[in-house]
Amino acid sequence: MRGERLLTVAHRFGNSTAALREALDSGVDLVEADVHLYRRTLEVRHHKVLTPWLLWDDGHVVARSRLAIPRLPDILAELHGDSRLLLDLKGVRPDFPSRLARSLRECVPGTRLTVCSRHWWMLPPLLPQADGILSAGSHRELTRLRRRLAVSRAHGVAVRLDLLTADVVGELGRSTERVLTWPVDTPAALDRARFLGVDAVISKNLDLLTGLLSTG
């Protein structure tokens, strides 16, 4: 690994103001939030849309009316100038990047955040205001990512843990500043990430991340 310690990313903790504050106060390097553009509104949620009234996540269906879904400006207001937010862009709406860029200019002017997507075409319009992370969650996407990095460097990449080998991590690391991986929610997964030589781990286990912060 190139850095002195693994960087820590709190997965989904940016999806509510309370969880965002908890993660920021813990000292993690980044807090991830899932951003959707729905009916011209930037919503922060991991749940996917089934119908205008129903959402689902991890196989569970829930009524939209039963969820407290924050708008992105509400989450950004909680930062108070902190830049440790990673926005994971969900969906492929063509107007998504421009709306997000406008929201960042209006809500956090001068604060450089991080943006991530498996749909890489959405990132360039945001790069004047944010650092971009190219994400790959399948073998096909990893193949595309390797081809992309062979001709063009990237600030960072995020790849599913089960897709990586030490050789692949080394290859990716030669064309990017940071190699992130997920999910790293158990000590065994953390050991695997260390062995592979990644730069950062993305985890829903905040205790695991804070333990990593204390031990280096």
Sine and cosine of phi, psi and omega as CSV:
sin_phi,cos_phi,sin_psi,cos_psi,sin_omega,cos_omega
0.00,0.00,0.59,-0.81,-0.12,-0.99
-0.99,0.13,-0.51,0.86,-0.04,-1.00
-1.00,0.04,0.11,-0.99,0.02,-1.00
-0.95,0.33,-0.48,0.88,0.03,-1.00
-0.49,-0.87,0.24,-0.97,0.08,-1.00
-0.92,0.39,0.73,-0.68,0.13,-0.99
-0.97,0.25,0.49,-0.87,-0.12,-0.99
-0.89,-0.45,0.75,-0.66,0.01,-1.00
-0.80,-0.60,0.87,-0.49,-0.01,-1.00
-0.99,0.11,0.95,-0.31,-0.12,-0.99
-0.97,0.26,0.82,-0.57,0.06,-1.00
0.95,0.31,-0.04,1.00,-0.02,-1.00
-0.94,0.34,-0.24,0.97,0.06,-1.00
-1.00,0.06,0.11,0.99,-0.06,-1.00
-1.00,0.06,0.04,1.00,0.17,-0.99
-0.50,-0.87,0.44,-0.90,-0.03,-1.00
-0.91,0.40,-0.60,0.80,-0.02,-1.00
-0.92,0.39,-0.71,0.70,-0.01,-1.00
-0.93,0.37,-0.60,0.80,0.06,-1.00
-0.86,0.51,-0.73,0.68,-0.02,-1.00
-0.90,0.44,-0.65,0.76,0.03,-1.00
-0.86,0.51,-0.72,0.70,-0.04,-1.00
-0.93,0.36,-0.68,0.73,0.03,-1.00
-0.87,0.48,-0.68,0.73,-0.01,-1.00
-0.92,0.40,-0.40,0.91,0.00,-1.00
-0.96,0.28,-0.32,0.95,0.04,-1.00
0.99,-0.12,0.17,0.99,0.01,-1.00
-0.89,0.46,0.34,-0.94,-0.07,-1.00
-0.97,0.24,-0.57,0.82,0.02,-1.00
-0.56,-0.83,0.48,-0.88,0.11,-0.99
-0.85,-0.52,0.82,-0.58,-0.05,-1.00
-1.00,-0.01,0.66,-0.75,0.09,-1.00
-0.74,-0.67,0.63,-0.78,0.00,-1.00
-1.00,-0.09,0.84,-0.54,-0.08,-1.00
-0.91,-0.42,0.77,-0.63,0.07,-1.00
-0.87,-0.50,0.55,-0.83,0.19,-0.98
-0.98,-0.20,0.92,-0.39,-0.06,-1.00
-0.75,-0.66,0.89,-0.46,0.00,-1.00
0.78,0.62,0.76,0.65,0.06,-1.00
0.92,0.38,0.21,0.98,0.01,-1.00
-0.89,-0.46,0.73,-0.68,0.08,-1.00
-0.99,0.11,0.96,-0.29,-0.02,-1.00
-0.97,-0.22,0.52,-0.86,0.02,-1.00
-0.93,-0.38,0.94,-0.33,-0.04,-1.00
-0.21,-0.98,0.46,-0.89,0.13,-0.99
-1.00,-0.02,-0.42,0.91,-0.01,-1.00
-0.86,0.51,0.59,-0.81,0.05,-1.00
-0.98,-0.19,0.39,-0.92,-0.06,-1.00
-1.00,0.07,0.80,-0.60,0.19,-0.98
-0.99,-0.11,-0.79,0.62,0.05,-1.00
-0.63,-0.78,0.11,-0.99,0.07,-1.00
-0.85,0.53,-0.30,0.95,-0.07,-1.00
-0.93,-0.38,-0.23,0.97,-0.10,-1.00
-0.81,-0.59,0.65,-0.76,0.08,-1.00
-0.82,-0.57,0.31,-0.95,0.05,-1.00
-0.59,-0.81,0.45,-0.89,0.03,-1.00
-0.38,-0.92,0.76,-0.65,0.02,-1.00
0.80,0.60,0.63,0.77,0.07,-1.00
0.99,0.11,0.01,1.00,-0.03,-1.00
-0.94,-0.33,0.76,-0.65,0.02,-1.00
-0.99,-0.12,0.68,-0.73,-0.01,-1.00
-0.64,-0.77,0.56,-0.83,0.05,-1.00
-0.94,0.33,0.70,-0.72,0.04,-1.00
-0.82,0.57,-0.60,0.80,-0.05,-1.00
-0.91,0.43,-0.28,0.96,-0.04,-1.00
-1.00,-0.09,-0.06,1.00,-0.01,-1.00
-0.96,-0.29,0.62,-0.79,0.16,-0.99
-1.00,-0.05,0.97,-0.22,-0.08,-1.00
-0.96,-0.26,0.95,-0.33,-0.01,-1.00
-0.96,0.28,0.48,-0.88,0.18,-0.98
-0.99,0.11,0.44,-0.90,-0.02,-1.00
-0.84,0.55,-0.68,0.74,0.03,-1.00
-0.84,0.55,-0.53,0.85,0.04,-1.00
-0.91,0.41,-0.65,0.76,0.02,-1.00
-0.93,0.36,-0.70,0.72,-0.02,-1.00
-0.89,0.46,-0.57,0.82,0.00,-1.00
-0.90,0.43,-0.45,0.89,-0.02,-1.00
-0.97,0.25,-0.23,0.97,-0.05,-1.00
-0.95,0.32,-0.58,0.81,-0.02,-1.00
0.80,0.60,0.70,0.71,0.04,-1.00
1.00,0.00,-0.16,0.99,0.05,-1.00
-0.93,0.35,0.66,-0.75,-0.04,-1.00
-0.98,-0.22,0.14,0.99,-0.14,-0.99
-1.00,0.08,0.75,0.66,0.02,-1.00
-0.86,-0.52,0.76,-0.65,0.07,-1.00
-0.93,-0.36,0.90,-0.45,-0.02,-1.00
-0.99,-0.11,0.90,-0.43,0.03,-1.00
-1.00,-0.07,0.93,-0.37,-0.11,-0.99
-0.99,0.14,0.83,-0.56,-0.01,-1.00
-0.94,-0.34,0.69,-0.72,0.03,-1.00
0.99,-0.12,0.13,-0.99,-0.11,-0.99
-0.75,-0.67,0.50,0.87,0.03,-1.00
-0.89,0.46,0.77,-0.64,-0.05,-1.00
-0.89,0.45,-0.45,0.90,-0.01,-1.00
-1.00,-0.02,0.03,1.00,-0.02,-1.00
-0.85,0.53,-0.81,0.59,-0.05,-1.00
-0.86,0.51,-0.66,0.75,-0.04,-1.00
-0.92,0.38,-0.64,0.77,0.03,-1.00
-0.92,0.39,-0.64,0.77,0.02,-1.00
-0.92,0.40,-0.69,0.73,0.02,-1.00
-0.86,0.51,-0.66,0.75,0.02,-1.00
-0.91,0.42,-0.65,0.76,0.02,-1.00
-0.90,0.44,-0.64,0.77,0.03,-1.00
-0.91,0.41,-0.66,0.75,0.02,-1.00
-0.89,0.46,-0.64,0.77,-0.06,-1.00
-0.98,0.21,-0.61,0.79,-0.16,-0.99
-1.00,-0.08,-0.58,0.82,-0.05,-1.00
-0.71,-0.70,0.84,0.54,-0.01,-1.00
-0.87,0.49,0.73,-0.68,0.03,-1.00
0.99,0.10,-0.08,1.00,0.03,-1.00
-0.98,-0.21,0.85,-0.53,-0.05,-1.00
-1.00,-0.07,0.93,-0.37,0.01,-1.00
-0.99,-0.10,-0.22,-0.97,0.06,-1.00
-0.81,-0.59,0.66,-0.75,0.03,-1.00
-0.82,-0.57,0.54,-0.84,-0.09,-1.00
-0.64,-0.77,0.58,-0.81,0.06,-1.00
-0.31,-0.95,0.49,-0.87,0.18,-0.98
-0.99,0.10,-0.17,0.99,0.06,-1.00
-0.96,-0.29,1.00,0.03,-0.24,-0.97
-0.91,0.41,-0.39,0.92,-0.02,-1.00
-0.90,0.44,-0.33,0.95,-0.01,-1.00
-0.98,0.19,-0.28,0.96,-0.14,-0.99
-0.98,0.18,-0.66,0.75,-0.09,-1.00
-0.78,0.62,-0.66,0.75,0.01,-1.00
-0.89,0.45,-0.28,0.96,-0.06,-1.00
-0.99,-0.14,-0.23,0.97,-0.14,-0.99
-0.91,0.42,-0.44,0.90,0.11,-0.99
-0.88,0.47,-0.38,0.93,-0.06,-1.00
-0.91,-0.41,-0.12,0.99,-0.12,-0.99
-0.46,-0.89,0.35,-0.94,0.14,-0.99
-1.00,0.02,0.66,-0.75,-0.10,-0.99
-0.98,-0.22,0.68,-0.73,0.07,-1.00
-0.88,-0.47,0.86,-0.52,0.06,-1.00
-1.00,0.07,0.82,-0.57,-0.09,-1.00
-0.96,-0.29,0.55,-0.84,0.05,-1.00
-0.65,-0.76,0.84,-0.54,-0.05,-1.00
-0.88,-0.48,0.18,0.98,0.01,-1.00
-0.55,-0.84,0.24,-0.97,0.02,-1.00
-0.88,0.48,-0.64,0.77,0.01,-1.00
-0.89,0.45,-0.70,0.72,-0.01,-1.00
-0.92,0.40,-0.59,0.81,0.04,-1.00
-0.91,0.41,-0.64,0.77,0.06,-1.00
-0.87,0.50,-0.71,0.71,0.04,-1.00
-0.88,0.47,-0.65,0.76,-0.02,-1.00
-0.89,0.45,-0.69,0.72,0.00,-1.00
-0.89,0.45,-0.63,0.77,0.05,-1.00
-0.92,0.40,-0.64,0.77,-0.01,-1.00
-0.89,0.45,-0.72,0.70,-0.05,-1.00
-0.94,0.33,-0.33,0.94,0.05,-1.00
-0.92,0.39,-0.37,0.93,-0.04,-1.00
-0.87,-0.49,-0.23,0.97,-0.07,-1.00
-0.46,-0.89,0.80,-0.60,0.02,-1.00
-0.95,0.32,0.32,-0.95,0.06,-1.00
-0.70,-0.72,0.43,-0.90,0.06,-1.00
-0.89,0.46,-0.69,0.72,-0.02,-1.00
-0.32,-0.95,0.31,-0.95,0.08,-1.00
-0.72,-0.69,0.50,-0.87,0.08,-1.00
-0.79,-0.61,0.83,-0.56,-0.09,-1.00
-0.73,-0.68,0.65,-0.76,0.05,-1.00
-0.83,0.56,0.64,-0.77,-0.07,-1.00
-0.85,0.52,-0.65,0.76,-0.08,-1.00
-0.96,0.29,-0.08,1.00,0.05,-1.00
-1.00,-0.08,-0.19,0.98,-0.18,-0.98
-0.99,-0.13,0.53,-0.85,0.26,-0.96
-0.81,-0.59,0.22,-0.98,0.02,-1.00
-0.88,0.47,-0.61,0.79,0.01,-1.00
-0.91,0.42,-0.66,0.75,0.01,-1.00
-0.91,0.41,-0.67,0.74,0.04,-1.00
-0.87,0.49,-0.68,0.73,0.04,-1.00
-0.88,0.47,-0.65,0.76,0.03,-1.00
-0.90,0.44,-0.73,0.69,0.00,-1.00
-0.89,0.45,-0.63,0.77,-0.06,-1.00
-0.91,0.42,-0.36,0.93,0.02,-1.00
-0.97,0.24,-0.24,0.97,-0.05,-1.00
-0.85,-0.53,0.23,0.97,-0.01,-1.00
-0.44,-0.90,0.37,-0.93,-0.02,-1.00
-0.98,0.19,-0.52,0.85,-0.09,-1.00
-0.62,-0.78,0.71,-0.70,0.16,-0.99
-0.94,-0.35,0.91,-0.41,0.01,-1.00
-0.97,-0.24,0.44,-0.90,0.08,-1.00
-0.61,-0.79,0.42,-0.91,0.04,-1.00
-0.50,-0.86,0.32,-0.95,-0.19,0.98
-1.00,0.08,0.66,-0.75,0.04,-1.00
-0.84,-0.55,0.98,0.19,-0.15,-0.99
-0.94,-0.33,-0.06,1.00,-0.04,-1.00
-0.74,-0.67,0.35,-0.94,0.08,-1.00
-0.85,0.53,-0.58,0.82,0.01,-1.00
-0.90,0.43,-0.68,0.73,0.03,-1.00
-0.91,0.42,-0.60,0.80,0.05,-1.00
-0.90,0.44,-0.68,0.74,0.05,-1.00
-0.86,0.50,-0.66,0.75,0.01,-1.00
-0.89,0.46,-0.69,0.72,0.01,-1.00
-0.89,0.46,-0.66,0.75,0.05,-1.00
-0.87,0.49,-0.72,0.70,-0.02,-1.00
-0.87,0.50,-0.63,0.77,-0.03,-1.00
-0.95,0.33,-0.42,0.91,0.03,-1.00
1.00,0.03,0.46,0.89,0.03,-1.00
-0.95,0.32,0.21,-0.98,0.00,-1.00
-1.00,-0.09,-0.41,0.91,-0.10,-0.99
-0.48,-0.88,0.53,-0.85,0.03,-1.00
-0.87,-0.49,0.63,-0.77,0.00,-1.00
-0.93,-0.36,0.86,-0.51,-0.17,-0.98
-0.61,-0.80,0.59,-0.81,0.15,-0.99
-1.00,0.06,-0.10,0.99,-0.05,-1.00
-1.00,-0.10,1.00,-0.08,-0.07,-1.00
-0.92,0.40,-0.55,0.83,0.05,-1.00
-0.88,0.47,-0.64,0.77,0.04,-1.00
-0.88,0.47,-0.68,0.73,-0.02,-1.00
-0.92,0.39,-0.69,0.72,-0.02,-1.00
-0.93,0.37,-0.54,0.84,0.09,-1.00
-0.90,0.43,-0.62,0.79,0.04,-1.00
-0.91,0.41,-0.62,0.78,0.02,-1.00
-0.89,0.45,-0.60,0.80,-0.07,-1.00
-0.98,0.18,-0.42,0.91,-0.06,-1.00
-0.97,-0.24,-0.31,0.95,0.00,-1.00
0.99,0.16,0.00,0.00,0.00,0.00
